[in-house]
Amino acid sequence: MLATNQIPRDDGFDNSLALLKEGYLYIHNRAETFQSDLFKTRIMGKNAICMRGKEAAKLFYDEDKFQRKLAVPNRIQETLIGKRAIQTLDGQKHRLRKYLFMSLMTPQQQKQLAEKTAEQWKQAKKQWKMKKQIVLFEEAKKVLCKVACEWAGVPLSEREVSVRADDFISIVYAFGRVGPVHWKGRIARNRIENWLEAVIDDTRSGTLHVDEATALYKMAFFQDEKGQHFSTHMAAVELMNVIRPIVAIATYITFAAVALHEHAGQMEKLKAGTHDDFVRFIHEVRRYYPFGPFVGARVKKTFYWKNVEFKKGTLVFLDIYGTNHDPRIWENPNEFNPDRFQNWDGNLFNFIPHGGGDPAKGHRCPGEGITVEVMRATLDFLVNHIDYHVPSQDLSYKMNQIPTLPKSGFVMSFV
């Protein structure tokens, strides 16, 4: 059988700088150059295999072959997800923790979040009438911070909203950056953790009374496989992993507004559209625009795939952006076309903005349904409940910044 040194290899002792330089396109560019879904490289001083495509995604989410333990770099744990969080777990520990998250993200919970989102946009609109212009991204992160905290049962005063929203977004935008942006995210994470730890303590002591159905209550009193509660710190970490992704939807919302503006006919189509039209548009925003770049895991036990040896402990990266732009899966992948989802079969491995596989069983993000419903409520607001002008601005975004965002944040005037 072929060994990994016989598949294409990205030249260089370490290609971390190339990854930073090319960002979302690093794996995709080399897969195209090598004409191979697999290639070998070195990232952060470690040998790694990069792969893309539907078959690769199906392999990557096979829990018998891959594990998350030791796969998530410290810089991501110390910014985006937290130490020993659900994204780093495997086996029974992961399944039990995943059940906790899934219980918070049912269709009923998704509907509640959508309703709260619609109401908060209406409240925000009242303030916009008094302003010459607003930046949608800045407004979206505040709206979603309010929505997420209210839904989760976390007290949030009006004067705290901007600070907490900024911190949540700083955490999201820190994991793929270096320098001041990264360190700003680390500092923000410490502030959020300290705040939520105090809220957890107040909940456990009875000082703060919260609904038993809320994320706050469930995190405070969750019992692990040994029947033990989370430490205060771990409860805060996982509570943040419920709230933070909701605030991060501000990025998708900004790209959705760009899509409405830049792609002719989409606004009019949605004004007269059905629920399915909205969902197809949302799916295409999540497929077309960059958000999650790639995900990593380690080989659990040595195996062969396509005559290639995957040695135990090897670091493997699955290209999310490249798979969502794979021309073998998507016709004209670099064109924005929501109609492509009219005939989509719902395959869990060819459309992976939130990861692949069944979210109830594996590592696909359980909050995908929440993302779709929050975006749907927001699109309905943008399309059917306000009129606005889009002034001249820089809507470009950098593919070597992870995550990325339109430079202007999408300025709207005369709302």
Residue pairs with C-beta under 8 A, 6 or more apart in sequence:
1 304
1 307
1 308
1 309
2 307
2 308
2 309
3 308
3 309
4 40
4 49
4 308
4 309
4 310
4 311
4 314
5 40
7 36
7 38
7 39
7 40
7 49
7 308
8 30
8 34
8 36
8 38
8 39
8 40
9 39
9 40
9 41
10 18
10 30
10 39
10 40
10 41
10 42
12 18
12 42
13 42
14 42
14 43
14 44
14 45
15 26
15 41
15 42
15 43
16 42
16 43
16 44
16 45
18 26
19 26
19 43
20 178
20 400
21 400
22 29
22 399
22 400
23 176
23 293
23 398
23 399
23 400
23 401
23 402
23 404
24 290
24 293
24 321
24 399
24 400
24 402
24 404
25 321
25 322
25 399
25 400
27 50
27 51
27 52
27 294
27 317
27 319
27 321
27 322
28 52
28 319
28 321
28 322
28 325
30 39
30 41
30 50
31 37
31 39
31 50
31 52
31 319
31 322
37 51
37 52
37 53
37 55
37 56
38 49
38 50
38 51
38 56
38 306
38 308
39 49
39 50
39 51
40 47
40 48
40 49
40 50
41 47
41 48
41 49
41 50
42 48
43 315
43 317
44 73
46 315
47 314
47 315
48 314
48 315
48 316
48 317
49 308
49 310
49 314
49 315
49 316
49 317
50 294
50 316
50 317
50 319
51 59
51 60
51 316
51 317
51 318
51 319
52 318
52 319
52 322
52 323
52 326
53 322
53 323
53 326
53 328
53 329
54 323
54 326
54 328
54 329
54 347
54 349
54 350
55 349
56 318
56 319
56 323
57 318
57 323
57 349
57 350
57 352
57 356
57 357
58 349
58 356
58 357
59 65
59 305
60 66
60 295
60 297
60 316
60 318
60 356
61 349
61 355
61 356
61 357
61 362
61 363
61 364
63 90
63 91
63 300
63 362
64 300
64 301
65 299
65 300
65 301
65 303
65 310
66 297
66 298
66 299
66 300
66 316
67 90
67 297
67 298
67 300
68 87
68 88
68 89
68 90
68 94
68 297
68 298
68 363
69 88
69 89
69 90
69 298
70 298
71 88
71 296
71 297
71 298
71 315
72 81
72 87
72 88
72 296
73 296
75 175
75 182
76 175
77 83
77 85
77 88
78 186
78 189
79 171
79 174
79 175
79 182
79 185
79 186
79 189
80 171
80 172
80 174
80 175
80 185
80 244
81 87
81 88
81 237
81 241
82 189
82 193
82 237
82 238
82 240
82 241
83 237
84 234
84 237
85 237
85 238
85 241
86 94
86 97
86 98
86 101
86 238
86 241
87 241
87 363
89 97
90 300
92 225
93 224
93 225
94 363
95 361
96 224
96 225
97 224
97 238
98 359
98 360
98 366
100 218
100 219
100 222
100 238
101 241
101 242
101 366
101 367
102 359
102 360
102 366
103 218
104 215
104 218
104 242
105 366
105 367
105 369
105 370
107 369
109 151
109 370
110 369
110 370
110 372
110 373
111 373
112 151
113 147
113 148
113 151
113 246
113 370
113 373
113 374
114 373
114 374
114 376
114 377
115 377
116 147
116 150
116 151
117 143
117 144
117 147
117 374
117 377
117 378
118 377
118 380
118 381
120 143
120 146
120 147
121 143
121 377
121 378
121 381
121 385
122 381
122 385
124 139
124 142
124 143
125 381
125 385
125 386
125 415
128 134
128 139
128 386
128 412
128 415
129 415
131 415
132 413
132 414
133 391
133 411
133 412
133 413
133 414
134 411
134 412
134 413
134 415
135 408
135 409
135 410
135 411
135 412
136 253
136 254
136 257
136 409
136 410
136 411
136 412
137 250
137 251
137 253
137 254
137 405
137 406
137 409
137 410
138 409
140 249
140 250
140 253
140 254
140 378
141 165
141 166
141 168
141 169
141 247
141 250
142 161
142 162
142 165
144 165
144 246
144 247
144 249
144 250
144 374
145 156
145 161
145 164
145 165
145 168
145 243
145 247
146 156
146 161
147 246
147 374
148 242
148 243
148 246
148 247
149 155
149 156
149 164
149 243
150 156
151 214
151 215
151 246
152 214
152 215
152 216
152 239
152 242
152 243
153 210
153 211
153 214
153 215
153 216
153 217
154 196
154 199
154 215
154 216
154 239
154 243
155 199
155 208
156 164
164 192
164 195
165 247
166 188
167 188
167 189
167 191
167 192
168 188
168 192
168 243
168 244
168 247
168 248
169 247
169 248
169 250
170 181
170 184
170 185
170 187
170 188
171 185
171 188
171 189
171 192
171 240
171 244
172 185
172 244
172 247
172 248
172 251
172 403
173 181
173 185
173 403
173 405
174 181
174 182
174 183
174 184
174 185
174 186
174 188
174 189
175 182
175 185
175 402
176 293
176 401
176 402
176 403
177 185
177 401
177 402
192 240
193 233
193 236
193 237
193 240
196 235
196 236
196 239
196 240
197 232
197 233
197 235
197 236
199 208
199 216
199 236
199 239
200 216
200 219
200 220
200 232
200 235
200 236
200 239
201 232
202 208
203 210
203 216
203 217
203 220
204 220
204 221
204 232
210 216
210 217
211 217
212 218
215 239
215 242
215 243
216 239
219 230
219 235
219 236
219 238
219 239
219 242
220 229
220 230
220 235
221 229
222 229
222 230
222 235
222 238
223 229
224 230
229 235
230 238
242 367
245 365
245 367
245 370
245 371
246 367
246 370
246 374
249 370
249 371
249 374
249 375
251 291
251 403
251 405
252 285
252 286
252 289
252 291
252 371
252 375
253 375
253 378
254 405
254 406
254 409
254 410
255 285
255 289
255 291
255 406
256 281
256 282
256 285
256 375
256 378
256 379
256 382
257 382
257 410
257 412
258 289
258 395
258 406
258 410
259 266
259 281
259 284
259 285
259 288
259 289
259 336
260 266
260 267
260 270
260 379
260 382
260 383
261 267
261 390
261 395
261 410
262 336
262 395
263 336
266 281
266 338
267 383
269 277
270 277
270 278
270 281
270 379
270 383
271 383
271 384
273 281
275 376
277 338
278 376
278 379
278 380
279 341
279 372
279 376
280 338
280 339
280 341
280 342
281 338
281 379
282 372
282 375
282 376
282 379
283 338
283 341
283 344
283 351
283 372
284 336
284 337
284 338
284 340
284 341
285 375
286 324
286 353
286 354
286 371
287 324
287 325
287 330
287 351
287 353
288 324
288 336
290 321
290 397
290 399
290 402
290 403
290 404
291 353
291 403
292 320
292 321
292 353
292 354
292 355
292 403
293 319
293 320
293 321
293 402
294 317
294 318
294 319
294 320
294 321
294 322
295 317
295 318
295 320
295 355
295 363
296 315
296 316
296 317
296 318
297 315
297 316
297 318
298 313
298 314
298 315
298 316
299 310
299 311
299 312
299 313
299 314
299 316
300 312
301 312
302 309
302 310
302 311
302 312
303 309
303 310
304 310
310 316
318 352
318 356
320 352
320 353
320 355
323 329
323 350
323 352
324 330
324 333
324 351
324 352
324 353
325 333
325 334
326 333
326 350
327 333
329 350
330 340
331 340
344 351
348 356
348 357
348 358
348 364
349 356
349 357
352 364
353 368
354 364
354 365
354 367
354 368
354 371
355 362
355 363
355 364
355 365
356 362
356 364
357 363
357 364
358 364
359 365
359 366
359 368
360 366
386 415
387 415
388 412
388 413
388 414
388 415
389 412
389 413
389 414
390 410
390 411
390 412
390 413
391 411
391 413
393 407
393 408
393 410
393 411
394 406
394 407
394 408
395 406
395 407
395 408
395 410
396 406
396 407
397 404
397 405
397 406
397 407
398 404
